[in-house]
Amino acid sequence: MTRNTLLLIPVLCLSAAAGRAQDTTAVDGRRLNEVVVTANRTEVNRHNVPMIISVVGKEELRQSGESNILSALSQRVPGLFVTERNIAGFGVGSRGAGGMTLRGVGGDRMLILIDGHPQYMGVMGHALADAYAVSNIEKVEVVRGPASILYGSNAMNGAINMITRRHDADGWSADASLMYGSYNTQKHAFSAGQKKGRFDAFVAVSQDRTDGNRAHSAFSATNGYAKVGYRISNHFRAWADVNLASYGIEDPGADTELYVDCLAEILRGVASVTLENRYGSTDGAFKFFYNFGDHKINDGHKEGYPLSLFYFRSNDHNYGVNWYQIFRPFRGNMVTAGVDFKNFGGRAWNDYIAPATPDVVETDTSLYEAAGYLLVQQMLFDRLTLNAGARFEHNQQFGNEWIPQAGLSYRPFRHTVLKAAASKGFRSPNMQELFYKAAWAGHNPELKPERMTNYEISVGQDFCDRRVSVELTGFISEGSNLIEADRSHGYPPTNYNTGSFLNKGVEFTCYWQAFSNFTLQGNYAYLYMMDAPILYAPKHQAFLAASYRWQKWSFNANYKFVDDMYISTGSSELTDTYGLLDARISFRPTAWLDVFVKGNNLTGRDYQIVSGYPMPGTTVFGGINISL
């Protein structure tokens, strides 16, 4: 695909508005009246808030054929890129994948949330991508831009909120899926739910395993989730959930520098208890959450070199409380007030294999953050919505930080929405950057938070009885105080607040329900970066998907295009451009059984994302889905 071909995507979507659809069906959920909760912690119309939010629903997650949330999101959210290195499994460490960039900003600057509470390692400060399974998720809301006003540190550049499934209908249901394919890749999942009276429950279990598309690149993961809820009264509901993810990873190293015995064993746990209240003019919740991790990693050794002398070990935690309440004192007005507290940290050490050699502790500490925030939203004349607020954050290590935000949403016509917003994001230094005493870490306890200011405008429009939907967004993002390693004073390089960036770009999404059984959707993102090359930040990124249903058959195809993306910087600067064609065919002989076959990278394109880790060529999978 040439760069000029990219222009055809928005043109084709816009040209659909000129035609009249030939069937009448219910409009799918992704329209001007779509409801989201991540914008201000309660259900609101997506286009009545200034934040730019992408929503990926359960059906889209299912059609992706992916068992991991981040793999599914990387196609459906404009401007978001997720690194991969294997047919399944992301891995950990310096050669691991699963890192995210959004609008050219990567690192640990995009926060992952589960039902609104933060998910990341307490010691290293980043998410572990292999811990997030599709099987227990109802939908995902992605804030494309700073979300620090509500969610604090690490939401500097955006937030991914995974909203877990709940069994709402009386009675019970169950789902199961089995898939097998290339490189002995197996994916199995089971979920079941029941609701009886005031009580509801949901459980999900999934397991993935593969031999990997290279020697010594095996991966296996087991994820279990359970949620129980109880409606105490018409005004109060309590629920609790727990998620455990256990996985093992083998890393062969880059193809130019092969490693052996490079293994990781990871256990991640998430638990929360929530009490919700709902009255006519106010609603809110109090939540306690606790996340923990146990990690055992052998960095391996090059072929012919001595064995590793120790395992890297860490136990970390991230726990806290969230309280928020939404008030509606008069017509069109909504006030969100909240308080957050979290404690994060842990212990990291080198566990020497020789029994007589004592452990070497790299860090063993924790920090707390406490914050309060207020967000006010006012609708005027049933067309204009104004939104403004601020957050005050106190960090035990560096002190205080103010985070303001303001924006508006305006509907000049029934099916048109205009948005504009200015917001600030920040990221606190993590434990590794502050205190980690390893030879390579370059810790600095004097570090201050990273900061980012974002300006964005957007226009959304529905056409053809709301069968065609388009949205165009422009943004300017400016970052300062970024933490970078200074190598001018010897080794290890010391971390300082010295970095900056200025990124600009355009994002486009479109959806066309051409007939009752045929839909097209796509997105495109253009990114201009004024500073040095940034890894995994494509200049052009596009996605187009088609879905067709005929009697008991379903056909899905999608194409993803990535252009001018750096996969290596510095002395070995490399870029890659590639396009990937995937397709899926399914047959439903009965209401409860779905049989499918799918193929990825059908053109056999050679490409790399993590330099030195060639991605698989054409892969084929088959399986069944059962719904009872």
Secondary structure, 3 states (H helix, E strand, C coil): CCHHHHCHHHHHHHHHHHCCCCCCCCCCCCCCCCEECCCCCCCEEHHHCCCCEEEEEHHHHHHHCCCEHHHHHHHHCCCEEECCCCCCCCCCCCCCCCCEEECCECCCCCEEEECCEEECCCCCCCCCHHHCEHHHEEEEEEEECCCHHHHCCCCCCEEEEEEECCCCCCEEEEEEEEEEEHHHEEEEEEEEEEEECCEEEEEEEEEEEECCCCCCCCEEEEEEEEEEEEECCCCEEEEEEEEEEEEEEECCEECCEEEEEEEEEEEEEEEEEEEEEECCCEEEEEEEEEEEEEEEEEEEEECCCCCCCEEEEEEEEEEEEEEEEEECCCCCEEEEEEEEEEEEEEEEEEEECCCCCCCEEEEEEEEEEEEEEEEEEEEECCCEEEEEEEEEEEECCCEEEEEEEEEEEECCCCCEEEEEEEEEEEECCCHHHHHCCCCCCCCCCCCCCEEEEEEEEEEEEEECCCCEEEEEEEEEEEEEEEEEEECCCCCCCEEEEEEEEEEEEEEEEEEEEEECCEEEEEEEEEEEECCCCCECCCCEEEEEEEEEEECCEEEEEEEEEEEEEEEECHHHCEEEEEEEEEEEEEEEEECCEEEEEEEECCCCCCCECCCCCECCCCEEEEEEEEEC
